[in-house]
Amino acid sequence: MTLVPGHNCWRVETASRVGLCVDGECYFSMLRQSLIAARRCIAIAAWDIHSRLELVRPDPGDGWPTAFGDLLTRLLDLRHELEIFILLWDYAPIYALEREPLFFGEVPWHKDAKKRHPRLHFILDDQHPLLGSQHQKLVLIDGALAWSGGFDISKWRWDSEAHRADEPRRRDPDGDPYPPFHDLQLLLDGAAARALGELFAERWARAGGGVPSVLQAQGSHHSVDTEARSDPWPESLEPLLREQAIGIARTLPRFKEYAEVREVEQLYLDMIAAARELIYIENQYLTSRAVADALRCSLSRPEGPQILIILPRETGHWLEQHTMDLIRARLLNELQSVDQHGRLHCVYPDLPALGDDCLMVHAKLMITDDRVLRLGSSNLSNRSMGLDSECDLCLIGESEAARTQIQQLRRRLLGMFLWRSPEEVAHIEQDAGAVASGTASARWGRALARLLDDEQPPKRAEAGDERLYLRVLEPELDPEWNRQLPDERLIDPDRSLSPDWVGDVVVGDELEPQARWRALFGIGLVLAFLVLAALWRWTPVGDWLEPQRLAETARTLTHSAWGVPIVLTAFVIASLVAVPVTLLILVTTLVFDPLLGALIALVASAIAAVGGYGIGHYTGAKTAKKRLGGRLGELRERLTKGGIFTVVTLRIVPVAPFAVLNLLAGALQVRFRDYVLGTLIGMAPGVIAMALFSEGLLKLLGRTDMRSLALVVGAVVLGGGLLWLGHRMLRKHV
């Protein structure tokens, strides 16, 4: 495999030294050493940060603070030339309870600049599409040193390489224990570190921070002071390699004027296609359709590499287990179906002493043929390929010494998961390779069979067993959840969600050439809606339908016993003749007080959906069943299989007018229960936001004050937040 700038990487630069830390005890200790050595600039890009994280445990007694935030504060107080830049993802509301608050308490990077140290610069990075995140994990020091990999400086990341179930030091800042955690981080210096400094400076500028002079210097060959100052490389970390070419691969989503970059995805595809003997993977997820297709292609060949994938048993809490883990099970089933040659080995680390908890594999590592090593921030998920910002590093072992180091690292990691020493792993592999018969891949197959099968524990290991094992990960698909869960790209998108894109995912993009009648029918519907739209815009009908006028006319209904039934009936009838449902919801919430109006609008929406569904079912079911194909046939299949989640998605990100979607759902015989429940769940966030908006709008029309304006703005923000939260509830970003 070759690193090609502009294709599978951004740049290829040389690192004078390359170091690697396995797990948090090593990384946070070495990070602390390099931070203490900083003189002019510390730059941090992160998905999450916690100021009270204890970097070393116990305190080494060297006089420097052990908590991350305290250490930064001490460095700023002592070194008057030092400036610190922290770029943190402006996270989604669903993560609020897991994060250190930025508005309360005295943390060094308080959002209010007046409460921060004057030389600590902080930005919440929100320059990404809806549902996207800033997921790069970088720490840069004096333009001379760069950390990059899977680690955030966050509260649930520290662990020792032993991953003991009863590790007393593995506690969060509040003193609460958490399960074992595995990750990796690379350290670079030289030109490769300066290139990562340029990457950070570009992101900082994009997030609105400009380009301060000290950050401009990060990409300069003269950025490191020539004065007698300490080398920020940690003294106790032995370099893995020297004078090594490093490829830097990025994912950057299309956003505003910025073009999409998918180097991370292409690098995965190129590595898998080029592998001949062994693909070794450690990752948190396996939901990327592109990666799964590349693995399927490799497995379907008569001769190809052995594929060893180490994943966590479970990726998170209940919701994540029923979304991301279910998508993983789907893909694993597909991969197993084409694995006719027995080359796929998907396993998870098992620590019996943990009970129901499991070890979190958070690493983002791939090694192919003990020659190519790639480590970074990207998961094997769709979002890491095109929606989040990511940074991965890749090196190719051109020399025998480099290949030996890559091999030793893989053996070290595999031995850690198998409770074996690297030397034992090497001995087993060499024994399997000593058998002359078969290809290199076949010899790897024999070695893996021995490593994975010889020491497997019983189904129920003895309590207190502190050993780690690798167990086969069996894809378990709950039939009902599998039916309900839609296309994985809606749960784990590889680009920002838009109506057009959602329509392509849900409906499909195949059209039958014989579908002339369907095309004519569709054109007729479009023309009918255009005529109605013209009437509403350029005739007195539009004036009559103004929300304020309708509200004034109908307000008398609120004092009548027949008010609610009349509004419900009018809502349903208007919806069936294609009056925009957003307008109807707004009018309803204007007529009644917000709470009652929202309830009536939601019930009316559900009744209107049922009415439209019924009309579509009884007038178009037979025709649809006999003749619908292409996009509508695909829509029927996906709606039927996808169930509630697909309907919710279509309501949140509508790909067709409300009335049209109701008619199509009935004609296509979507499961009635799924359609009604999906409509209620999907419509609720918008209805609530519209109710708050209408209250503020009426008060703003009557008297302009800050409370009324706040209600209007707050409703808009709430609507956006609920939309964001609705999507986040379908998938969780780590």
Number of C-alpha atoms within 10 A of each C-alpha: 14 13 22 14 14 12 16 24 26 22 18 20 19 21 22 17 20 23 19 21 22 19 23 26 19 21 27 25 19 20 23 20 18 23 22 18 18 25 22 18 20 24 23 23 26 20 23 23 22 20 20 20 23 25 24 22 13 9 13 10 8 7 7 15 21 22 18 23 20 18 20 21 19 13 21 19 13 10 12 11 11 18 22 24 24 20 27 24 23 16 19 17 13 15 14 10 8 10 14 18 14 13 10 9 9 13 19 21 25 20 17 10 13 8 12 17 17 11 15 19 19 21 19 17 23 18 19 23 16 18 22 26 26 26 26 30 27 29 27 29 28 28 32 27 28 28 25 26 28 27 29 26 27 21 23 20 24 29 25 18 19 16 21 20 23 15 15 8 16 25 19 18 16 9 9 9 15 19 19 25 22 25 26 24 27 22 27 28 26 20 22 27 30 29 23 27 29 18 18 24 24 16 21 24 13 16 18 13 18 13 15 12 8 18 25 15 20 28 22 16 12 11 17 18 12 7 6 6 11 11 13 20 25 19 11 10 16 12 16 18 18 15 13 22 20 24 24 26 29 30 28 23 27 18 15 9 6 11 10 14 24 25 26 29 24 20 24 18 18 16 23 23 16 15 21 18 20 23 22 20 20 26 23 25 24 23 27 24 20 18 20 20 15 16 20 20 16 24 24 16 13 9 16 23 27 28 26 19 18 27 24 23 22 19 22 16 9 10 14 16 16 19 24 24 24 21 27 23 21 18 21 21 16 14 20 18 12 17 20 13 15 12 23 22 20 19 20 23 22 23 24 22 19 18 12 7 16 22 24 22 23 24 28 24 27 23 25 25 21 24 21 22 23 24 22 28 30 32 26 23 27 26 27 30 30 25 30 28 26 28 28 25 22 21 23 22 19 12 10 10 12 20 18 14 16 24 21 17 19 20 21 20 17 20 20 20 22 22 16 18 16 19 13 15 23 17 13 16 20 14 12 19 20 10 10 9 9 10 15 18 20 21 22 22 25 16 21 21 13 15 20 17 14 9 12 15 17 7 8 7 13 11 10 13 14 18 19 24 23 23 20 17 18 13 17 14 17 12 8 11 16 19 17 20 21 26 17 23 20 22 24 26 23 22 24 19 19 13 14 13 16 20 19 15 18 26 20 17 11 13 13 12 7 10 15 10 11 16 11 11 12 12 12 12 13 12 12 13 16 12 12 16 16 13 14 17 13 10 11 10 13 14 14 13 17 13 20 18 13 17 20 12 12 18 16 12 17 14 10 11 9 10 16 18 14 14 21 19 14 14 24 25 15 16 25 21 12 17 21 15 21 15 15 23 25 24 27 32 27 28 25 26 15 22 13 15 24 25 18 22 30 23 16 24 26 20 18 24 27 21 20 26 26 20 19 22 21 13 13 17 19 14 11 20 14 8 13 21 18 18 19 20 20 19 23 25 16 21 27 23 19 22 25 27 26 25 29 25 24 23 22 21 18 18 20 15 14 22 22 18 20 26 24 23 28 27 26 26 24 24 16 17 11 20 26 20 17 22 25 20 19 24 20 22 20 23 25 23 24 29 28 25 27 27 21 24 21 15 16 18 12 10 11 12 11 10 13 20 18 14 19 24 16 17 23 17 14 20 20 16 17 19 20 16 19 18 20 18 14 18 20 18 19 13
